[in-house]
Amino acid sequence: MAKDSDPNWGYFGSIGLVIGVGAGFGYFVGHWLDQRNGWHWGAVIGAMLGVAAGMYQLIKDAIRINKD
């Protein structure tokens, strides 16, 4: 069996998961706030903030990887 040239393939494969979990968590928190306070856009705003947090993490990791 050939050796993998990059041993961190699992870490790189999880980048999409980080964005997805952030969006899902933001959606559920926003939906909870919608129900609690009678808002209408909390779930959308929460999901957008989750995606933004995931993208921030992606950019931060990309900068760190390029420095090495």
GROMACS elastic network, one bead per residue, 0.5 to 0.9 nm:
[ bonds ]
;  ai    aj funct       b0    kb
    2     5     6  0.89425   500
    3     6     6  0.87765   500
    3     7     6  0.88891   500
    4     7     6  0.61718   500
    4     9     6  0.85762   500
    6     9     6  0.61178   500
    7    10     6  0.78774   500
    7    11     6  0.89617   500
    8    11     6  0.53297   500
    8    12     6  0.65081   500
    8    13     6  0.86960   500
    9    12     6  0.51503   500
    9    13     6  0.59975   500
    9    14     6  0.86767   500
   10    13     6  0.50159   500
   10    14     6  0.63421   500
   11    14     6  0.53100   500
   11    15     6  0.70790   500
   12    15     6  0.56383   500
   12    16     6  0.85103   500
   13    16     6  0.68886   500
   13    17     6  0.78342   500
   14    18     6  0.63197   500
   14    19     6  0.89338   500
   15    18     6  0.51836   500
   15    19     6  0.66748   500
   15    20     6  0.87940   500
   15    54     6  0.82057   500
   15    57     6  0.86363   500
   15    58     6  0.67406   500
   16    19     6  0.52541   500
   16    20     6  0.61626   500
   16    21     6  0.86003   500
   16    54     6  0.84642   500
   16    58     6  0.89516   500
   17    21     6  0.59365   500
   17    22     6  0.83387   500
   17    54     6  0.89497   500
   18    21     6  0.53031   500
   18    22     6  0.60852   500
   18    23     6  0.86155   500
   18    51     6  0.88878   500
   18    54     6  0.58089   500
   18    55     6  0.87252   500
   18    57     6  0.82135   500
   18    58     6  0.84551   500
   19    22     6  0.51257   500
   19    23     6  0.61790   500
   19    24     6  0.85977   500
   19    50     6  0.71369   500
   19    51     6  0.55537   500
   19    52     6  0.81565   500
   19    53     6  0.75319   500
   19    55     6  0.66450   500
   19    57     6  0.85265   500
   19    58     6  0.83205   500
   20    23     6  0.51597   500
   20    24     6  0.60810   500
   20    25     6  0.85179   500
   20    50     6  0.81584   500
   20    51     6  0.73026   500
   20    54     6  0.77914   500
   21    24     6  0.50082   500
   21    25     6  0.59333   500
   21    26     6  0.83473   500
   21    50     6  0.78186   500
   21    51     6  0.86686   500
   21    54     6  0.83107   500
   22    25     6  0.52125   500
   22    26     6  0.60129   500
   22    27     6  0.84786   500
   22    47     6  0.74828   500
   22    49     6  0.80218   500
   22    51     6  0.59198   500
   22    52     6  0.83782   500
   22    53     6  0.68015   500
   22    54     6  0.59565   500
   23    26     6  0.51030   500
   23    27     6  0.60518   500
   23    28     6  0.86938   500
   23    46     6  0.73502   500
   23    48     6  0.66810   500
   23    49     6  0.72435   500
   23    52     6  0.83701   500
   23    53     6  0.84911   500
   23    54     6  0.78291   500
   24    27     6  0.50582   500
   24    28     6  0.62683   500
   24    29     6  0.86502   500
   24    46     6  0.86346   500
   24    47     6  0.64619   500
   24    50     6  0.72719   500
   24    51     6  0.87743   500
   25    28     6  0.52481   500
   25    29     6  0.61710   500
   25    30     6  0.84515   500
   25    46     6  0.78802   500
   25    47     6  0.73769   500
   25    50     6  0.68858   500
   26    29     6  0.52249   500
   26    30     6  0.59543   500
   26    31     6  0.84169   500
   26    43     6  0.71121   500
   26    44     6  0.83869   500
   26    45     6  0.78308   500
   26    48     6  0.74254   500
   26    49     6  0.65201   500
   26    51     6  0.81973   500
   27    30     6  0.50754   500
   27    31     6  0.59449   500
   27    32     6  0.85166   500
   27    42     6  0.78291   500
   27    44     6  0.65282   500
   27    45     6  0.77092   500
   27    48     6  0.81527   500
   27    49     6  0.88733   500
   27    50     6  0.77016   500
   28    32     6  0.60972   500
   28    33     6  0.85703   500
   28    43     6  0.67101   500
   28    46     6  0.76758   500
   28    47     6  0.80935   500
   29    32     6  0.50841   500
   29    33     6  0.62440   500
   29    34     6  0.85978   500
   29    42     6  0.81212   500
   29    43     6  0.71086   500
   29    46     6  0.66536   500
   29    47     6  0.87133   500
   30    33     6  0.50065   500
   30    34     6  0.60716   500
   30    35     6  0.86994   500
   30    41     6  0.78655   500
   30    44     6  0.71263   500
   30    45     6  0.69274   500
   30    47     6  0.74332   500
   31    35     6  0.63152   500
   31    36     6  0.85850   500
   31    39     6  0.88605   500
   31    40     6  0.87506   500
   31    41     6  0.84773   500
   31    42     6  0.60438   500
   31    44     6  0.83193   500
   31    46     6  0.80086   500
   32    35     6  0.52589   500
   32    36     6  0.61272   500
   32    37     6  0.85639   500
   32    42     6  0.82673   500
   32    43     6  0.79436   500
   33    36     6  0.50032   500
   33    37     6  0.58197   500
   33    38     6  0.77096   500
   33    39     6  0.71915   500
   33    42     6  0.63878   500
   33    43     6  0.78761   500
   34    37     6  0.54993   500
   34    38     6  0.52155   500
   34    40     6  0.59519   500
   34    41     6  0.72003   500
   34    42     6  0.54505   500
   34    43     6  0.69298   500
   35    38     6  0.54397   500
   35    39     6  0.69969   500
   35    40     6  0.86390   500
   36    39     6  0.79866   500
   39    42     6  0.62634   500
   40    43     6  0.77425   500
   40    44     6  0.86806   500
   41    44     6  0.54096   500
   41    45     6  0.61699   500
   41    46     6  0.84929   500
   42    45     6  0.51392   500
   42    46     6  0.58624   500
   42    47     6  0.84774   500
   43    46     6  0.50345   500
   43    47     6  0.60888   500
   43    48     6  0.85671   500
   44    47     6  0.51911   500
   44    48     6  0.62017   500
   44    49     6  0.86351   500
   45    48     6  0.50772   500
   45    49     6  0.61407   500
   45    50     6  0.85676   500
   46    49     6  0.51037   500
   46    50     6  0.61523   500
   46    51     6  0.87010   500
   47    51     6  0.62467   500
   47    52     6  0.85708   500
   48    51     6  0.51330   500
   48    52     6  0.61263   500
   48    53     6  0.86080   500
   49    53     6  0.61014   500
   49    54     6  0.85834   500
   50    53     6  0.50828   500
   50    54     6  0.62248   500
   50    55     6  0.86206   500
   51    54     6  0.50325   500
   51    55     6  0.61164   500
   51    56     6  0.85162   500
   52    55     6  0.50646   500
   52    56     6  0.60819   500
   52    57     6  0.86547   500
   53    56     6  0.50111   500
   53    57     6  0.63076   500
   53    58     6  0.86712   500
   54    57     6  0.51161   500
   54    58     6  0.62157   500
   54    59     6  0.87219   500
   55    59     6  0.61325   500
   55    60     6  0.84629   500
   56    59     6  0.52166   500
   56    60     6  0.60869   500
   56    61     6  0.85809   500
   57    60     6  0.50562   500
   57    61     6  0.60994   500
   57    62     6  0.85346   500
   58    61     6  0.52116   500
   58    62     6  0.61259   500
   58    63     6  0.86980   500
   59    62     6  0.50042   500
   59    63     6  0.62000   500
   59    64     6  0.85958   500
   60    63     6  0.52792   500
   60    64     6  0.62884   500
   60    65     6  0.87097   500
   61    65     6  0.60595   500
   61    66     6  0.85684   500
   62    65     6  0.51005   500
   62    66     6  0.61366   500
   62    67     6  0.86792   500
   63    66     6  0.51961   500
   63    67     6  0.63398   500
   64    67     6  0.52867   500
   64    68     6  0.67864   500
   65    68     6  0.54299   500
